[in-house]
Amino acid sequence: MLAKLFSEQYAFAQGDSVLVIGLGRFGGAVAHSLMRLGHDVMGIDREEAPVQAWSDRLTHAVQADATNVQVLRQLGGPTLPMRLWA
């Protein structure tokens, strides 16, 4: 269902890099759908458990504090075409 939403409603081109902040239920589902659509996905979460759970399924999974602007800059967040807070 999320895959249909992203392919129809938003202008995602296949292969775009996407930053998903928060890898809980919703963020994980969004990241998974985007990966299935062929996107490069970097997932960020402040907790270790979701990062480890997603580390083998996403392009990049990082444990970091996404409320810190410097951290987002270091991870290349501002240069990615799409950013989603989940």
Biopython code that builds the backbone (N, CA, C, O; Angstrom):
import numpy as np
from Bio.PDB.StructureBuilder import StructureBuilder

atoms = [
    (1, "MET", "N", (0.819, -1.197, 0.000)),
    (1, "MET", "CA", (0.000, 0.000, 0.000)),
    (1, "MET", "C", (0.864, 1.263, 0.000)),
    (1, "MET", "O", (0.603, 2.196, -0.759)),
    (2, "LEU", "N", (1.907, 1.290, 0.864)),
    (2, "LEU", "CA", (2.784, 2.458, 0.875)),
    (2, "LEU", "C", (3.523, 2.608, -0.448)),
    (2, "LEU", "O", (3.754, 3.723, -0.917)),
    (3, "ALA", "N", (3.894, 1.476, -1.048)),
    (3, "ALA", "CA", (4.587, 1.538, -2.337)),
    (3, "ALA", "C", (3.713, 2.234, -3.369)),
    (3, "ALA", "O", (4.204, 3.045, -4.153)),
    (4, "LYS", "N", (2.424, 1.924, -3.375)),
    (4, "LYS", "CA", (1.499, 2.558, -4.319)),
    (4, "LYS", "C", (1.399, 4.051, -4.048)),
    (4, "LYS", "O", (1.385, 4.854, -4.982)),
    (5, "LEU", "N", (1.329, 4.430, -2.766)),
    (5, "LEU", "CA", (1.253, 5.835, -2.395)),
    (5, "LEU", "C", (2.465, 6.603, -2.905)),
    (5, "LEU", "O", (2.320, 7.671, -3.498)),
    (6, "PHE", "N", (3.670, 6.058, -2.675)),
    (6, "PHE", "CA", (4.877, 6.764, -3.082)),
    (6, "PHE", "C", (5.047, 6.812, -4.589)),
    (6, "PHE", "O", (5.573, 7.792, -5.115)),
    (7, "SER", "N", (4.616, 5.783, -5.291)),
    (7, "SER", "CA", (4.789, 5.782, -6.731)),
    (7, "SER", "C", (3.757, 6.648, -7.436)),
    (7, "SER", "O", (4.025, 7.157, -8.524)),
    (8, "GLU", "N", (2.589, 6.826, -6.842)),
    (8, "GLU", "CA", (1.537, 7.597, -7.490)),
    (8, "GLU", "C", (1.474, 9.041, -7.029)),
    (8, "GLU", "O", (1.267, 9.938, -7.846)),
    (9, "GLN", "N", (1.648, 9.286, -5.727)),
    (9, "GLN", "CA", (1.405, 10.616, -5.200)),
    (9, "GLN", "C", (2.638, 11.504, -5.169)),
    (9, "GLN", "O", (2.518, 12.720, -5.318)),
    (10, "TYR", "N", (3.810, 10.936, -4.981)),
    (10, "TYR", "CA", (5.014, 11.735, -4.843)),
    (10, "TYR", "C", (5.931, 11.525, -6.043)),
    (10, "TYR", "O", (5.924, 10.468, -6.674)),
    (11, "ALA", "N", (6.715, 12.546, -6.342)),
    (11, "ALA", "CA", (7.581, 12.501, -7.512)),
    (11, "ALA", "C", (8.918, 11.858, -7.170)),
    (11, "ALA", "O", (9.957, 12.515, -7.219)),
    (12, "PHE", "N", (8.892, 10.587, -6.828)),
    (12, "PHE", "CA", (10.111, 9.837, -6.579)),
    (12, "PHE", "C", (10.534, 9.192, -7.887)),
    (12, "PHE", "O", (9.748, 8.478, -8.511)),
    (13, "ALA", "N", (11.749, 9.431, -8.301)),
    (13, "ALA", "CA", (12.280, 8.727, -9.460)),
    (13, "ALA", "C", (13.020, 7.499, -8.945)),
    (13, "ALA", "O", (13.679, 7.560, -7.907)),
    (14, "GLN", "N", (12.915, 6.396, -9.659)),
    (14, "GLN", "CA", (13.582, 5.183, -9.207)),
    (14, "GLN", "C", (15.072, 5.446, -9.048)),
    (14, "GLN", "O", (15.701, 6.048, -9.917)),
    (15, "GLY", "N", (15.623, 4.997, -7.948)),
    (15, "GLY", "CA", (17.038, 5.180, -7.678)),
    (15, "GLY", "C", (17.363, 6.414, -6.862)),
    (15, "GLY", "O", (18.517, 6.605, -6.477)),
    (16, "ASP", "N", (16.362, 7.274, -6.583)),
    (16, "ASP", "CA", (16.613, 8.430, -5.727)),
    (16, "ASP", "C", (17.094, 7.967, -4.361)),
    (16, "ASP", "O", (16.712, 6.898, -3.885)),
    (17, "SER", "N", (17.924, 8.773, -3.745)),
    (17, "SER", "CA", (18.351, 8.500, -2.378)),
    (17, "SER", "C", (17.389, 9.185, -1.427)),
    (17, "SER", "O", (17.014, 10.340, -1.625)),
    (18, "VAL", "N", (16.991, 8.454, -0.385)),
    (18, "VAL", "CA", (16.003, 8.967, 0.556)),
    (18, "VAL", "C", (16.523, 8.773, 1.971)),
    (18, "VAL", "O", (17.073, 7.722, 2.302)),
    (19, "LEU", "N", (16.347, 9.787, 2.801)),
    (19, "LEU", "CA", (16.698, 9.716, 4.206)),
    (19, "LEU", "C", (15.414, 9.512, 4.994)),
    (19, "LEU", "O", (14.495, 10.327, 4.906)),
    (20, "VAL", "N", (15.342, 8.426, 5.768)),
    (20, "VAL", "CA", (14.190, 8.165, 6.628)),
    (20, "VAL", "C", (14.656, 8.309, 8.067)),
    (20, "VAL", "O", (15.526, 7.568, 8.527)),
    (21, "ILE", "N", (14.074, 9.264, 8.769)),
    (21, "ILE", "CA", (14.449, 9.518, 10.155)),
    (21, "ILE", "C", (13.407, 8.868, 11.050)),
    (21, "ILE", "O", (12.242, 9.265, 11.067)),
    (22, "GLY", "N", (13.845, 7.871, 11.786)),
    (22, "GLY", "CA", (12.957, 7.101, 12.646)),
    (22, "GLY", "C", (12.666, 5.753, 12.009)),
    (22, "GLY", "O", (12.051, 5.695, 10.945)),
    (23, "LEU", "N", (13.092, 4.681, 12.633)),
    (23, "LEU", "CA", (12.926, 3.344, 12.075)),
    (23, "LEU", "C", (11.986, 2.486, 12.919)),
    (23, "LEU", "O", (12.169, 1.275, 13.039)),
    (24, "GLY", "N", (10.986, 3.132, 13.498)),
    (24, "GLY", "CA", (9.955, 2.398, 14.226)),
    (24, "GLY", "C", (9.015, 1.711, 13.246)),
    (24, "GLY", "O", (9.395, 1.436, 12.107)),
    (25, "ARG", "N", (7.803, 1.437, 13.678)),
    (25, "ARG", "CA", (6.842, 0.740, 12.805)),
    (25, "ARG", "C", (6.605, 1.475, 11.490)),
    (25, "ARG", "O", (6.740, 0.900, 10.410)),
    (26, "PHE", "N", (6.250, 2.749, 11.597)),
    (26, "PHE", "CA", (5.942, 3.513, 10.385)),
    (26, "PHE", "C", (7.190, 3.772, 9.560)),
    (26, "PHE", "O", (7.199, 3.520, 8.355)),
    (27, "GLY", "N", (8.243, 4.272, 10.193)),
    (27, "GLY", "CA", (9.476, 4.564, 9.467)),
    (27, "GLY", "C", (10.066, 3.327, 8.815)),
    (27, "GLY", "O", (10.557, 3.389, 7.688)),
    (28, "GLY", "N", (10.021, 2.198, 9.521)),
    (28, "GLY", "CA", (10.510, 0.948, 8.959)),
    (28, "GLY", "C", (9.702, 0.518, 7.746)),
    (28, "GLY", "O", (10.258, 0.057, 6.749)),
    (29, "ALA", "N", (8.376, 0.673, 7.837)),
    (29, "ALA", "CA", (7.506, 0.310, 6.710)),
    (29, "ALA", "C", (7.769, 1.211, 5.505)),
    (29, "ALA", "O", (7.795, 0.745, 4.366)),
    (30, "VAL", "N", (7.963, 2.494, 5.763)),
    (30, "VAL", "CA", (8.264, 3.437, 4.675)),
    (30, "VAL", "C", (9.607, 3.090, 4.042)),
    (30, "VAL", "O", (9.723, 3.027, 2.818)),
    (31, "ALA", "N", (10.620, 2.867, 4.877)),
    (31, "ALA", "CA", (11.955, 2.527, 4.361)),
    (31, "ALA", "C", (11.905, 1.243, 3.541)),
    (31, "ALA", "O", (12.511, 1.166, 2.472)),
    (32, "HIS", "N", (11.192, 0.246, 4.027)),
    (32, "HIS", "CA", (11.069, -1.031, 3.315)),
    (32, "HIS", "C", (10.384, -0.831, 1.959)),
    (32, "HIS", "O", (10.840, -1.368, 0.950)),
    (33, "SER", "N", (9.310, -0.075, 1.935)),
    (33, "SER", "CA", (8.604, 0.181, 0.674)),
    (33, "SER", "C", (9.489, 0.911, -0.325)),
    (33, "SER", "O", (9.486, 0.599, -1.515)),
    (34, "LEU", "N", (10.243, 1.880, 0.164)),
    (34, "LEU", "CA", (11.133, 2.630, -0.729)),
    (34, "LEU", "C", (12.235, 1.743, -1.282)),
    (34, "LEU", "O", (12.600, 1.868, -2.451)),
    (35, "MET", "N", (12.770, 0.849, -0.460)),
    (35, "MET", "CA", (13.792, -0.088, -0.938)),
    (35, "MET", "C", (13.203, -0.999, -2.017)),
    (35, "MET", "O", (13.855, -1.260, -3.028)),
    (36, "ARG", "N", (11.979, -1.485, -1.811)),
    (36, "ARG", "CA", (11.333, -2.355, -2.807)),
    (36, "ARG", "C", (11.111, -1.628, -4.124)),
    (36, "ARG", "O", (11.084, -2.251, -5.185)),
    (37, "LEU", "N", (10.952, -0.310, -4.058)),
    (37, "LEU", "CA", (10.768, 0.482, -5.274)),
    (37, "LEU", "C", (12.095, 0.824, -5.949)),
    (37, "LEU", "O", (12.107, 1.463, -7.000)),
    (38, "GLY", "N", (13.209, 0.404, -5.355)),
    (38, "GLY", "CA", (14.505, 0.607, -5.989)),
    (38, "GLY", "C", (15.266, 1.840, -5.542)),
    (38, "GLY", "O", (16.199, 2.268, -6.222)),
    (39, "HIS", "N", (14.890, 2.413, -4.420)),
    (39, "HIS", "CA", (15.574, 3.603, -3.924)),
    (39, "HIS", "C", (16.717, 3.213, -2.993)),
    (39, "HIS", "O", (16.696, 2.145, -2.381)),
    (40, "ASP", "N", (17.709, 4.085, -2.896)),
    (40, "ASP", "CA", (18.748, 3.963, -1.885)),
    (40, "ASP", "C", (18.198, 4.629, -0.623)),
    (40, "ASP", "O", (17.796, 5.792, -0.658)),
    (41, "VAL", "N", (18.180, 3.899, 0.483)),
    (41, "VAL", "CA", (17.579, 4.420, 1.710)),
    (41, "VAL", "C", (18.595, 4.436, 2.834)),
    (41, "VAL", "O", (19.228, 3.424, 3.135)),
    (42, "MET", "N", (18.745, 5.616, 3.458)),
    (42, "MET", "CA", (19.510, 5.742, 4.685)),
    (42, "MET", "C", (18.501, 5.915, 5.805)),
    (42, "MET", "O", (17.725, 6.871, 5.807)),
    (43, "GLY", "N", (18.509, 4.998, 6.752)),
    (43, "GLY", "CA", (17.630, 5.089, 7.912)),
    (43, "GLY", "C", (18.408, 5.516, 9.132)),
    (43, "GLY", "O", (19.508, 5.025, 9.383)),
    (44, "ILE", "N", (17.833, 6.436, 9.894)),
    (44, "ILE", "CA", (18.468, 6.947, 11.107)),
    (44, "ILE", "C", (17.510, 6.751, 12.273)),
    (44, "ILE", "O", (16.312, 7.009, 12.160)),
    (45, "ASP", "N", (18.050, 6.297, 13.382)),
    (45, "ASP", "CA", (17.264, 6.194, 14.615)),
    (45, "ASP", "C", (18.212, 6.398, 15.783)),
    (45, "ASP", "O", (19.392, 6.059, 15.696)),
    (46, "ARG", "N", (17.709, 6.942, 16.860)),
    (46, "ARG", "CA", (18.580, 7.171, 18.022)),
    (46, "ARG", "C", (18.779, 5.912, 18.844)),
    (46, "ARG", "O", (19.706, 5.837, 19.651)),
    (47, "GLU", "N", (17.912, 4.916, 18.646)),
    (47, "GLU", "CA", (18.007, 3.658, 19.384)),
    (47, "GLU", "C", (18.810, 2.619, 18.597)),
    (47, "GLU", "O", (18.730, 2.565, 17.369)),
    (48, "GLU", "N", (19.569, 1.811, 19.300)),
    (48, "GLU", "CA", (20.419, 0.807, 18.654)),
    (48, "GLU", "C", (19.611, -0.345, 18.052)),
    (48, "GLU", "O", (19.939, -0.827, 16.968)),
    (49, "ALA", "N", (18.566, -0.787, 18.739)),
    (49, "ALA", "CA", (17.818, -1.973, 18.304)),
    (49, "ALA", "C", (17.224, -1.843, 16.897)),
    (49, "ALA", "O", (17.416, -2.747, 16.084)),
    (50, "PRO", "N", (16.511, -0.759, 16.577)),
    (50, "PRO", "CA", (15.973, -0.671, 15.216)),
    (50, "PRO", "C", (17.065, -0.525, 14.155)),
    (50, "PRO", "O", (16.914, -1.010, 13.034)),
    (51, "VAL", "N", (18.151, 0.136, 14.506)),
    (51, "VAL", "CA", (19.256, 0.288, 13.548)),
    (51, "VAL", "C", (19.843, -1.087, 13.226)),
    (51, "VAL", "O", (20.096, -1.398, 12.063)),
    (52, "GLN", "N", (20.055, -1.900, 14.245)),
    (52, "GLN", "CA", (20.582, -3.241, 13.998)),
    (52, "GLN", "C", (19.582, -4.089, 13.224)),
    (52, "GLN", "O", (19.970, -4.867, 12.352)),
    (53, "ALA", "N", (18.297, -3.944, 13.537)),
    (53, "ALA", "CA", (17.272, -4.737, 12.846)),
    (53, "ALA", "C", (17.204, -4.412, 11.357)),
    (53, "ALA", "O", (16.914, -5.289, 10.543)),
    (54, "TRP", "N", (17.467, -3.175, 11.003)),
    (54, "TRP", "CA", (17.362, -2.739, 9.599)),
    (54, "TRP", "C", (18.704, -2.699, 8.875)),
    (54, "TRP", "O", (18.738, -2.467, 7.667)),
    (55, "SER", "N", (19.800, -2.917, 9.580)),
    (55, "SER", "CA", (21.123, -2.715, 8.978)),
    (55, "SER", "C", (21.386, -3.603, 7.762)),
    (55, "SER", "O", (22.124, -3.201, 6.864)),
    (56, "ASP", "N", (20.810, -4.782, 7.714)),
    (56, "ASP", "CA", (21.048, -5.654, 6.561)),
    (56, "ASP", "C", (19.993, -5.498, 5.475)),
    (56, "ASP", "O", (20.067, -6.165, 4.443)),
    (57, "ARG", "N", (19.005, -4.621, 5.693)),
    (57, "ARG", "CA", (17.932, -4.454, 4.709)),
    (57, "ARG", "C", (17.917, -3.091, 4.041)),
    (57, "ARG", "O", (17.256, -2.909, 3.018)),
    (58, "LEU", "N", (18.637, -2.131, 4.607)),
    (58, "LEU", "CA", (18.683, -0.789, 4.023)),
    (58, "LEU", "C", (20.059, -0.531, 3.424)),
    (58, "LEU", "O", (21.028, -1.219, 3.746)),
    (59, "THR", "N", (20.131, 0.460, 2.557)),
    (59, "THR", "CA", (21.422, 0.842, 1.992)),
    (59, "THR", "C", (22.376, 1.259, 3.111)),
    (59, "THR", "O", (23.540, 0.859, 3.124)),
    (60, "HIS", "N", (21.874, 2.066, 4.050)),
    (60, "HIS", "CA", (22.639, 2.496, 5.227)),
    (60, "HIS", "C", (21.673, 2.597, 6.402)),
    (60, "HIS", "O", (20.551, 3.081, 6.248)),
    (61, "ALA", "N", (22.100, 2.149, 7.556)),
    (61, "ALA", "CA", (21.348, 2.317, 8.804)),
    (61, "ALA", "C", (22.309, 2.875, 9.840)),
    (61, "ALA", "O", (23.374, 2.308, 10.086)),
    (62, "VAL", "N", (21.924, 3.991, 10.445)),
    (62, "VAL", "CA", (22.835, 4.715, 11.321)),
    (62, "VAL", "C", (22.149, 5.037, 12.647)),
    (62, "VAL", "O", (21.003, 5.485, 12.675)),
    (63, "GLN", "N", (22.864, 4.801, 13.736)),
    (63, "GLN", "CA", (22.373, 5.223, 15.040)),
    (63, "GLN", "C", (22.894, 6.628, 15.274)),
    (63, "GLN", "O", (24.101, 6.850, 15.372)),
    (64, "ALA", "N", (21.963, 7.577, 15.362)),
    (64, "ALA", "CA", (22.354, 8.976, 15.534)),
    (64, "ALA", "C", (21.176, 9.776, 16.061)),
    (64, "ALA", "O", (20.025, 9.351, 15.963)),
    (65, "ASP", "N", (21.479, 10.934, 16.617)),
    (65, "ASP", "CA", (20.460, 11.852, 17.106)),
    (65, "ASP", "C", (20.073, 12.800, 15.978)),
    (65, "ASP", "O", (20.800, 13.746, 15.676)),
    (66, "ALA", "N", (18.939, 12.544, 15.364)),
    (66, "ALA", "CA", (18.518, 13.329, 14.204)),
    (66, "ALA", "C", (18.006, 14.719, 14.576)),
    (66, "ALA", "O", (17.686, 15.517, 13.696)),
    (67, "THR", "N", (17.928, 15.015, 15.881)),
    (67, "THR", "CA", (17.551, 16.370, 16.277)),
    (67, "THR", "C", (18.755, 17.304, 16.265)),
    (67, "THR", "O", (18.606, 18.515, 16.429)),
    (68, "ASN", "N", (19.942, 16.745, 16.072)),
    (68, "ASN", "CA", (21.181, 17.523, 16.028)),
    (68, "ASN", "C", (21.500, 17.844, 14.558)),
    (68, "ASN", "O", (21.817, 16.949, 13.774)),
    (69, "VAL", "N", (21.413, 19.098, 14.208)),
    (69, "VAL", "CA", (21.621, 19.526, 12.821)),
    (69, "VAL", "C", (23.018, 19.168, 12.327)),
    (69, "VAL", "O", (23.189, 18.783, 11.170)),
    (70, "GLN", "N", (24.018, 19.292, 13.198)),
    (70, "GLN", "CA", (25.385, 18.951, 12.800)),
    (70, "GLN", "C", (25.494, 17.479, 12.414)),
    (70, "GLN", "O", (26.190, 17.142, 11.456)),
    (71, "VAL", "N", (24.824, 16.611, 13.138)),
    (71, "VAL", "CA", (24.839, 15.182, 12.833)),
    (71, "VAL", "C", (24.228, 14.945, 11.453)),
    (71, "VAL", "O", (24.779, 14.194, 10.649)),
    (72, "LEU", "N", (23.096, 15.581, 11.180)),
    (72, "LEU", "CA", (22.451, 15.421, 9.870)),
    (72, "LEU", "C", (23.351, 15.928, 8.749)),
    (72, "LEU", "O", (23.415, 15.322, 7.680)),
    (73, "ARG", "N", (24.033, 17.017, 8.986)),
    (73, "ARG", "CA", (24.966, 17.539, 7.972)),
    (73, "ARG", "C", (26.106, 16.556, 7.722)),
    (73, "ARG", "O", (26.482, 16.315, 6.575)),
    (74, "GLN", "N", (26.656, 15.987, 8.798)),
    (74, "GLN", "CA", (27.765, 15.036, 8.667)),
    (74, "GLN", "C", (27.336, 13.782, 7.907)),
    (74, "GLN", "O", (28.140, 13.176, 7.198)),
    (75, "LEU", "N", (26.076, 13.397, 8.054)),
    (75, "LEU", "CA", (25.568, 12.213, 7.364)),
    (75, "LEU", "C", (25.133, 12.513, 5.928)),
    (75, "LEU", "O", (24.741, 11.606, 5.194)),
    (76, "GLY", "N", (25.202, 13.784, 5.531)),
    (76, "GLY", "CA", (24.837, 14.144, 4.168)),
    (76, "GLY", "C", (23.356, 14.375, 3.971)),
    (76, "GLY", "O", (22.883, 14.424, 2.835)),
    (77, "GLY", "N", (22.618, 14.517, 5.057)),
    (77, "GLY", "CA", (21.171, 14.708, 4.972)),
    (77, "GLY", "C", (20.725, 15.836, 4.054)),
    (77, "GLY", "O", (19.821, 15.629, 3.245)),
    (78, "PRO", "N", (21.320, 17.018, 4.145)),
    (78, "PRO", "CA", (20.877, 18.124, 3.289)),
    (78, "PRO", "C", (21.111, 17.894, 1.794)),
    (78, "PRO", "O", (20.481, 18.551, 0.966)),
    (79, "THR", "N", (22.000, 16.977, 1.444)),
    (79, "THR", "CA", (22.287, 16.753, 0.020)),
    (79, "THR", "C", (21.370, 15.704, -0.614)),
    (79, "THR", "O", (21.334, 15.568, -1.837)),
    (80, "LEU", "N", (20.632, 14.966, 0.213)),
    (80, "LEU", "CA", (19.743, 13.935, -0.330)),
    (80, "LEU", "C", (18.476, 14.578, -0.881)),
    (80, "LEU", "O", (17.955, 15.522, -0.287)),
    (81, "PRO", "N", (17.972, 14.078, -2.012)),
    (81, "PRO", "CA", (16.814, 14.708, -2.631)),
    (81, "PRO", "C", (15.532, 14.605, -1.815)),
    (81, "PRO", "O", (14.682, 15.490, -1.904)),
    (82, "MET", "N", (15.370, 13.549, -1.024)),
    (82, "MET", "CA", (14.141, 13.369, -0.253)),
    (82, "MET", "C", (14.490, 13.020, 1.189)),
    (82, "MET", "O", (15.379, 12.209, 1.448)),
    (83, "ARG", "N", (13.760, 13.659, 2.144)),
    (83, "ARG", "CA", (13.941, 13.361, 3.558)),
    (83, "ARG", "C", (12.565, 13.175, 4.181)),
    (83, "ARG", "O", (11.673, 14.001, 3.984)),
    (84, "LEU", "N", (12.393, 12.087, 4.934)),
    (84, "LEU", "CA", (11.122, 11.788, 5.580)),
    (84, "LEU", "C", (11.330, 11.595, 7.069)),
    (84, "LEU", "O", (12.213, 10.848, 7.490)),
    (85, "TRP", "N", (10.518, 12.269, 7.859)),
    (85, "TRP", "CA", (10.534, 12.075, 9.301)),
    (85, "TRP", "C", (9.382, 11.160, 9.647)),
    (85, "TRP", "O", (8.225, 11.461, 9.353)),
    (86, "ALA", "N", (9.701, 10.047, 10.271)),
    (86, "ALA", "CA", (8.645, 9.094, 10.593)),
    (86, "ALA", "C", (8.575, 8.940, 12.073)),
    (86, "ALA", "O", (7.748, 8.179, 12.577)),
]
sb = StructureBuilder()
sb.init_structure("model")
sb.init_model(0)
sb.init_chain("A")
sb.init_seg("    ")
for serial, (resi, resn, name, xyz) in enumerate(atoms, 1):
    if name == "N":
        sb.init_residue(resn, " ", resi, " ")
    sb.init_atom(name, np.array(xyz, "f"), 0.0, 1.0, " ", f" {name:<3s}", serial, name[0])
structure = sb.get_structure()
